Amino acid sequence: MRNFDLAPLYRSAIGFDRLFNLLESNQNQSNSGYPPYNVDLVSENHYRITIAVAGFAQGELEIYAQDNVLIVRGTHPEEKSERKYLYQGITERNFERKFQLAEHIVVRDARLENGLLNIDLERIIPDEAKPRRIEIMN
């Protein structure tokens, strides 16, 4: 992937620091693609993230939401394996996935079913942020 110098934009754009920091962090973040995941639009304000976590028990998975970032971690207990693989195609490594959430997105539910971790999200727009009709006075 190409690296872009965003320094000139810092000089001419005011109030976009967070956006530029996000772009830079995504550039520097090497994402191995493990574990694979899907992001579905369930309905207008409902989303679902599905992560393939085969081999992880429920107690080995952690989900945190903080500062508009959803963090999903999978950690296997440290055990010495006596196995001698002839071929190992199933990875057993720990992982951490981060998802940047938009404003007003909350985590509603998380379920582990058949090796898939489903995380349901909902956009809840507060009343003061919703459009309102203004009556014109005579």
C-alpha positions as CSV (number, residue, x, y, z in Angstrom):
1,M,0.0,0.0,0.0
2,R,1.2,3.5,-0.7
3,N,2.0,5.9,2.1
4,F,0.7,9.4,1.7
5,D,2.1,12.5,3.4
6,L,-0.9,14.2,5.0
7,A,1.2,17.1,6.5
8,P,0.0,19.7,3.9
9,L,-3.6,19.0,4.7
10,Y,-3.0,19.8,8.4
11,R,-2.0,23.3,7.4
12,S,-5.1,24.1,5.4
13,A,-7.9,22.0,7.1
14,I,-9.2,23.1,10.5
15,G,-11.1,20.7,12.7
16,F,-10.3,17.6,10.7
17,D,-7.5,16.4,13.0
18,R,-9.4,13.3,14.0
19,L,-10.0,12.3,10.4
20,F,-6.4,12.7,9.5
21,N,-5.2,10.8,12.5
22,L,-7.7,8.0,11.6
23,L,-6.3,7.9,8.0
24,E,-2.7,7.7,9.3
25,S,-3.5,5.0,11.8
26,N,-5.2,2.9,9.1
27,Q,-2.1,3.3,6.9
28,N,0.3,2.2,9.6
29,Q,-1.9,-0.7,10.8
30,S,-0.9,-4.0,9.3
31,N,-4.1,-6.0,9.2
32,S,-3.4,-9.6,8.4
33,G,-7.0,-10.4,7.6
34,Y,-7.3,-12.8,10.5
35,P,-9.9,-13.6,11.6
36,P,-12.2,-13.0,8.6
37,Y,-15.3,-10.9,9.2
38,N,-18.4,-9.5,7.6
39,V,-20.3,-6.3,8.3
40,D,-24.0,-6.4,7.4
41,L,-26.6,-3.7,7.1
42,V,-29.6,-5.4,8.7
43,S,-31.9,-2.4,8.5
44,E,-31.6,1.3,8.3
45,N,-30.2,1.7,11.8
46,H,-29.1,-1.8,12.6
47,Y,-25.8,-3.5,11.7
48,R,-24.2,-6.8,12.4
49,I,-20.5,-7.7,12.5
50,T,-19.9,-11.4,12.1
51,I,-16.4,-12.7,12.9
52,A,-15.2,-16.3,12.2
53,V,-13.8,-17.4,15.6
54,A,-13.6,-21.2,15.1
55,G,-11.6,-22.8,17.9
56,F,-12.3,-20.1,20.4
57,A,-14.5,-20.8,23.4
58,Q,-16.8,-18.1,24.8
59,G,-14.5,-17.5,27.7
60,E,-11.6,-16.8,25.4
61,L,-13.3,-13.9,23.6
62,E,-13.6,-10.3,24.9
63,I,-15.5,-7.4,23.5
64,Y,-14.9,-3.8,24.5
65,A,-16.5,-0.6,23.3
66,Q,-14.6,2.6,24.2
67,D,-14.3,6.1,22.5
68,N,-16.2,5.0,19.3
69,V,-13.9,2.0,18.9
70,L,-15.1,-1.6,19.2
71,I,-12.3,-4.0,20.2
72,V,-12.7,-7.8,19.8
73,R,-10.0,-10.0,21.3
74,G,-9.5,-13.8,21.2
75,T,-6.9,-15.2,23.5
76,H,-6.0,-18.9,23.9
77,P,-4.6,-20.0,27.2
78,E,-0.8,-20.6,27.2
79,E,-0.3,-24.3,26.9
80,K,2.6,-26.4,25.6
81,S,1.3,-28.6,22.8
82,E,2.7,-32.1,22.6
83,R,1.3,-32.4,19.1
84,K,3.6,-32.8,16.1
85,Y,1.8,-31.5,13.1
86,L,2.4,-33.0,9.6
87,Y,0.4,-30.0,8.3
88,Q,-1.2,-27.2,10.3
89,G,-3.8,-25.3,8.3
90,I,-5.9,-24.2,11.2
91,T,-4.4,-21.3,13.0
92,E,-4.5,-21.2,16.7
93,R,-3.2,-17.7,17.2
94,N,-4.5,-14.9,19.4
95,F,-6.1,-11.9,17.7
96,E,-7.3,-8.4,18.2
97,R,-9.7,-6.7,15.8
98,K,-10.7,-3.0,16.0
99,F,-13.7,-1.4,14.4
100,Q,-14.2,2.4,14.3
101,L,-17.8,3.2,15.2
102,A,-19.7,6.3,14.0
103,E,-21.3,8.6,16.5
104,H,-24.4,7.3,18.2
105,I,-23.7,3.6,17.4
106,V,-24.2,1.3,20.4
107,V,-23.5,-2.4,20.8
108,R,-26.8,-4.2,21.5
109,D,-25.9,-7.8,21.6
110,A,-23.2,-10.4,21.1
111,R,-23.7,-14.1,20.4
112,L,-21.4,-17.0,19.7
113,E,-23.1,-19.5,17.3
114,N,-21.4,-22.3,15.4
115,G,-17.9,-20.7,15.5
116,L,-19.3,-17.3,14.4
117,L,-19.3,-14.3,16.8
118,N,-22.3,-12.1,15.9
119,I,-22.2,-8.5,17.3
120,D,-25.4,-6.5,16.8
121,L,-25.1,-2.7,16.6
122,E,-27.7,0.0,16.5
123,R,-27.6,3.7,15.6
124,I,-29.6,5.7,18.2
125,I,-30.0,9.3,17.2
126,P,-30.8,11.5,20.1
127,D,-33.9,13.8,19.8
128,E,-31.8,16.9,19.8
129,A,-29.9,15.7,16.7
130,K,-33.0,14.7,14.7
131,P,-34.4,17.2,12.2
132,R,-37.4,19.2,13.5
133,R,-39.9,21.3,11.8
134,I,-39.9,25.0,12.5
135,E,-43.2,26.8,12.2
136,I,-43.2,30.1,10.4
137,M,-44.9,32.8,12.4
138,N,-47.1,35.6,10.8
